[in-house]
Amino acid sequence: MSYQLYRNTTLGHTLQESLDELIQCGQITPQLALKVLLQFDKAINNALATRVRNRVTFKAGHLDTYRFCDNVWTFVLKDVEFKDVTELVKVDKVKIVACDGKSPVTPGPPSRNDAE
């Protein structure tokens, strides 16, 4: 099974909204919508694990908060600089969620809330 983190991206939210519309119009069942979301979870996790090869480094001015719960690290950093080979990007605040990519995960119910 796969992490559901990417449902809280723009792409994930748009997919959920589209599925909700199709359910309301009676064009698909809620069970089919759930299957689509589970397939999205698998596909996005697989694509990020196998296709992304870029490296980015970052330096934070301040570690605001950190948590470790259920093998998931969450960091909130302030005054962060991201660097790749050609570009430097500065942001005031960033939230990083780090999960073990090798251990199996059983997905819970679909989540539509995002803390930040």
Buried (B, 14 or more C-beta within 10 A) or exposed (E): EBBBBBBBEEEBEEBBEEBEEBBEEEEBEEEEBBEBBBEBBBEBBEEEEEEEEEEEEEEBEEEEEEEEEEEBEBBBBBBBEBEEEEEEEEEEEBEEEEBEEEEEBEBEEBEEEEEE
